[in-house]
Amino acid sequence: MADKPSRGLVLYGDGLAQFIDESHTHIHSLASKASCGFLSLPNAPPSESEDERMVREFALLVDADNAYQDMSTEKSVLSPTISQRFMGMKAAVITSNHSLQSFGSKHGFTVLPFEYFSGNDKLSSESSFKDLTSELLKLLGFQEGKTVEASQFDLVIFHITANEFINDSSSEAVKCGTRYLNSMVEEIMSIAKPGSEIGSRLHLSLVMSYGNISKIDSTNLSVLVPVDEMNSDLSMLVPRQSYAMRGVKPRDSVRHHCPMLIAQWQYAVTRKDTADTFSFQEFKEHGGNLVIPVDRFIHEVAFKLWKAAKYGA
């Protein structure tokens, strides 16, 4: 635990997990320094649109699924804002998706569309994303290698999808989002060097989801341990995880495949596991965090920001 409250930056690659390859060296480098694992999602409702999926999974990520369900069933229930839930935490979300902007603003997030930074809703070069990185850090009070004590936000969530900024529909174009995130990670790790003032205060989370999984081969993307591996003499020494439970009750719907992948890093605060690359198989075999329910993520981050008394079971 740090001796001062951290400030959190979440880079959320919505639907980008499937596009990570060996060329994304900075993302892999982050994973090699970070604490890695999975965020378990519930099964999707039938006939869900892409916009609905996007908002629902974001709502789960910030533990506001009940608020999303109320909204989707037209209930007039006033849900507590993120600030009310987490000790006055000031949070912003950056996204170009209008449905997500609407949901975020209703639940206490300051919504900053991309034109806030660029003058338009297109950020279509790696250099523009590197510039954006510095602007995101400024929102958290990090600039010129120093930490400003009174920051505009405690938490900033940057949301990017596979192809929202790309006019070209080619297969190469839809991979640009991952390449841009790779550039942002490079810039962040350069600015928040180990031992620097920023490095000791910035809590970075890189979250990558598979998005719409209907067209994805999930054969090798299950978090369940194969039966043949459970027959080992050492299997009884491995504790069972509770990601399929809420308290003492089983969760109603748990998707055991295609989870979100997450790497978290803060110098001298987060532990380092033995994962070398940002990949499903590497996290399954060597990740330290294993699997946690996606709705527990925001509680862990808030704890690092001194905005939650504790997190976990």
C-alpha positions in Angstrom: 0.0 0.0 0.0 1.3 3.5 -0.9 1.8 6.1 1.8 -0.4 8.5 -0.2 -3.6 7.9 -2.2 -3.0 6.8 -5.7 -4.8 8.1 -8.8 -6.2 5.6 -11.3 -6.0 5.4 -15.0 -7.9 2.6 -16.7 -7.2 1.9 -20.4 -10.2 -0.2 -21.5 -9.8 -1.9 -24.9 -13.4 -2.9 -25.6 -13.3 -5.9 -28.0 -9.5 -5.6 -28.6 -8.2 -8.7 -26.8 -8.4 -10.8 -29.9 -6.2 -8.4 -31.9 -3.1 -8.5 -29.6 -0.1 -10.0 -31.3 3.7 -10.1 -30.9 4.0 -6.6 -32.4 2.4 -4.9 -29.4 5.7 -5.0 -27.5 4.8 -2.3 -24.9 1.6 -4.0 -23.9 3.6 -7.3 -23.4 6.2 -5.4 -21.5 3.6 -4.0 -19.1 2.2 -7.5 -18.5 5.7 -8.7 -17.6 5.9 -6.0 -14.8 2.3 -6.2 -13.7 -0.2 -8.3 -11.8 -2.3 -10.1 -14.3 -5.5 -12.1 -14.4 -9.1 -12.3 -15.6 -12.4 -10.5 -14.9 -15.3 -13.0 -15.2 -18.4 -11.8 -17.1 -22.0 -13.1 -17.0 -23.6 -14.6 -20.0 -25.1 -12.0 -22.4 -28.8 -11.6 -22.8 -30.4 -13.0 -26.0 -30.6 -10.6 -29.0 -28.4 -8.0 -27.4 -27.3 -5.2 -29.7 -23.6 -4.1 -29.8 -24.5 -0.8 -28.1 -26.3 -2.6 -25.3 -23.4 -5.0 -24.8 -21.0 -2.1 -24.6 -22.9 -0.3 -22.0 -23.8 -3.4 -20.0 -20.2 -4.6 -19.8 -19.0 -1.1 -18.8 -21.7 -1.0 -16.1 -20.4 -4.4 -14.8 -16.9 -3.0 -14.8 -17.9 -0.2 -12.5 -20.3 -2.4 -10.5 -23.4 -0.5 -11.7 -25.2 -3.4 -13.3 -28.3 -2.9 -11.2 -28.5 0.7 -12.4 -28.1 -0.6 -16.0 -30.9 -3.1 -15.5 -33.2 -0.5 -14.0 -32.5 1.7 -17.0 -33.1 -1.0 -19.5 -36.5 -2.0 -17.9 -37.6 1.7 -17.7 -37.7 1.7 -13.9 -37.4 5.2 -12.3 -34.9 4.2 -9.6 -32.4 6.8 -8.5 -29.1 4.9 -8.3 -26.2 6.3 -6.2 -23.5 8.0 -8.2 -19.9 6.8 -8.3 -19.0 9.6 -6.0 -21.6 8.6 -3.5 -20.5 5.0 -3.6 -16.8 5.7 -3.2 -16.1 8.4 -0.7 -16.4 11.4 -3.0 -14.3 9.9 -5.8 -14.1 12.1 -8.8 -14.3 10.0 -11.9 -14.3 10.7 -15.7 -14.9 8.4 -18.7 -13.5 9.2 -22.1 -15.5 7.6 -24.9 -16.9 8.4 -28.3 -19.9 6.0 -27.9 -23.1 8.1 -27.3 -24.9 5.4 -25.3 -22.0 5.0 -23.0 -21.7 8.8 -22.6 -25.4 8.9 -21.6 -25.0 6.0 -19.1 -21.8 7.5 -17.6 -23.3 11.0 -17.1 -26.4 9.5 -15.3 -24.2 7.7 -12.8 -21.9 10.5 -11.8 -19.0 10.3 -14.3 -17.8 13.4 -16.0 -18.0 12.4 -19.6 -15.3 13.7 -22.0 -15.8 12.9 -25.6 -12.8 12.8 -27.9 -13.5 16.2 -29.4 -12.7 17.6 -25.9 -9.0 16.7 -26.6 -8.8 17.0 -30.4 -11.5 19.4 -31.6 -13.2 16.5 -33.4 -14.1 12.9 -32.7 -11.3 11.4 -34.8 -8.0 10.4 -33.3 -6.4 8.5 -36.2 -2.6 8.4 -35.6 -0.3 7.0 -33.0 1.2 10.4 -32.4 -2.3 11.8 -31.6 -2.8 9.0 -29.0 0.6 9.7 -27.4 -0.5 13.4 -27.1 -3.8 12.2 -25.6 -1.9 10.2 -23.0 -0.3 13.3 -21.6 -3.7 15.0 -21.5 -5.2 12.1 -19.5 -2.4 12.2 -17.0 -2.9 16.0 -16.6 -6.6 15.2 -15.6 -5.1 13.2 -12.8 -2.7 15.9 -11.7 0.4 14.5 -13.3 2.4 16.9 -15.5 6.0 17.7 -16.2 7.1 14.8 -14.0 5.4 16.2 -10.9 2.2 15.5 -9.0 -0.2 18.3 -8.4 -1.8 17.8 -5.0 -5.3 19.0 -6.1 -6.2 17.0 -9.2 -9.3 17.3 -11.3 -10.1 13.6 -11.1 -9.1 10.6 -8.9 -10.0 8.1 -11.7 -10.0 8.3 -15.5 -11.4 5.5 -17.6 -10.4 5.7 -21.3 -12.7 3.5 -23.5 -11.7 2.6 -27.1 -13.3 0.0 -29.4 -11.9 -2.0 -32.3 -12.7 0.3 -35.1 -14.6 3.4 -33.9 -12.0 5.9 -35.2 -11.2 4.1 -38.4 -12.9 5.0 -41.6 -11.3 2.2 -43.5 -13.1 -1.1 -43.1 -10.2 -3.4 -44.0 -9.1 -6.1 -41.6 -5.8 -4.2 -40.9 -7.7 -1.0 -40.0 -9.8 -2.7 -37.2 -6.5 -3.6 -35.4 -5.5 0.1 -35.1 -7.2 0.5 -31.7 -4.8 -2.1 -30.2 -1.8 -0.4 -31.8 -2.9 3.0 -30.4 -3.2 1.5 -26.9 0.3 0.0 -27.3 1.6 3.6 -28.0 -0.3 4.9 -25.0 1.2 2.3 -22.7 4.7 3.1 -24.1 4.1 6.8 -23.3 2.7 6.1 -19.8 5.6 3.8 -18.9 8.1 6.4 -20.1 6.5 9.2 -18.0 5.8 7.1 -14.9 9.3 5.5 -14.6 10.0 3.3 -11.6 11.1 5.5 -8.8 9.7 8.7 -10.3 7.1 10.9 -8.4 4.4 9.9 -10.9 5.3 6.2 -10.9 4.7 6.0 -7.2 1.2 7.6 -7.4 -0.2 6.3 -10.7 -2.2 3.1 -10.5 -2.5 1.8 -14.1 -5.0 -0.8 -15.3 -5.0 -2.2 -18.8 -8.3 -4.0 -19.5 -9.0 -5.9 -22.7 -12.3 -7.6 -23.5 -13.3 -9.9 -26.4 -16.5 -7.8 -27.1 -19.1 -9.6 -29.1 -18.0 -13.2 -28.7 -20.6 -14.7 -31.1 -18.0 -14.8 -33.9 -15.0 -15.9 -31.8 -13.8 -19.4 -31.4 -13.7 -19.8 -27.6 -12.4 -23.3 -27.5 -9.1 -22.3 -25.9 -10.5 -19.4 -24.0 -12.0 -21.1 -20.9 -10.9 -20.3 -17.4 -12.0 -23.6 -16.1 -9.3 -26.1 -15.2 -9.6 -29.3 -17.4 -10.7 -32.4 -15.6 -7.5 -34.3 -16.5 -5.4 -31.5 -14.8 -7.6 -31.7 -11.6 -6.5 -35.4 -11.0 -3.0 -34.3 -9.9 -1.9 -35.2 -6.4 -1.3 -31.5 -5.8 -4.8 -30.4 -6.9 -6.1 -30.5 -3.4 -3.5 -27.8 -2.4 -4.9 -25.3 -4.9 -7.7 -23.2 -3.3 -10.9 -22.9 -5.2 -11.8 -19.5 -6.4 -15.1 -17.7 -5.6 -15.7 -15.8 -8.9 -18.9 -17.9 -9.4 -20.2 -16.9 -6.0 -21.7 -13.7 -4.6 -21.4 -14.0 -0.8 -22.5 -17.5 0.0 -24.8 -17.8 -3.0 -23.9 -18.9 -6.6 -24.1 -16.2 -9.1 -27.1 -16.6 -11.5 -25.1 -16.5 -14.7 -21.4 -17.0 -15.1 -19.6 -17.1 -18.4 -16.5 -19.3 -18.0 -14.9 -18.4 -21.3 -13.8 -15.2 -23.0 -13.2 -13.1 -19.8 -11.7 -9.7 -19.7 -7.9 -9.7 -19.5 -6.4 -7.3 -17.0 -2.9 -6.2 -16.1 -2.4 -3.7 -13.2 0.8 -1.9 -12.4 2.0 0.7 -9.8 5.6 1.0 -8.9 6.4 -0.6 -5.5 2.6 -1.2 -4.8 1.3 -3.9 -7.1 2.9 -7.3 -7.0 4.6 -8.9 -10.0 3.7 -12.3 -11.2 5.4 -14.6 -13.7 3.4 -13.7 -16.8 5.7 -12.6 -19.6 3.2 -11.5 -22.3 -0.3 -10.1 -22.4 -2.2 -13.2 -23.6 -5.0 -15.5 -22.4 -2.8 -18.6 -22.0 0.0 -16.7 -20.3 -2.4 -15.2 -17.7 -4.1 -18.6 -17.2 -0.8 -20.3 -16.5 1.2 -17.6 -14.8 -1.1 -14.7 -13.8 -1.2 -13.9 -10.1 -4.8 -12.6 -9.9 -6.4 -15.7 -11.5 -10.2 -14.9 -11.9 -12.3 -12.4 -10.1 -15.9 -11.2 -10.9 -15.8 -8.2 -13.1 -17.9 -6.1 -10.7 -15.2 -6.4 -8.0 -12.7 -4.5 -10.2 -13.8 -1.0 -9.3 -13.7 -1.8 -5.6 -10.0 -2.9 -5.9 -9.1 0.3 -7.8 -11.0 2.5 -5.3 -9.1 0.8 -2.4 -5.8 1.9 -4.1 -7.2 5.4 -4.4 -8.1 5.5 -0.7 -11.8 5.7 -1.7 -12.9 2.3 -0.3 -12.3 0.9 3.1 -11.5 -2.6 1.7 -12.3 -4.8 -1.3 -12.6 -8.5 -1.9 -15.0 -11.1 -0.6 
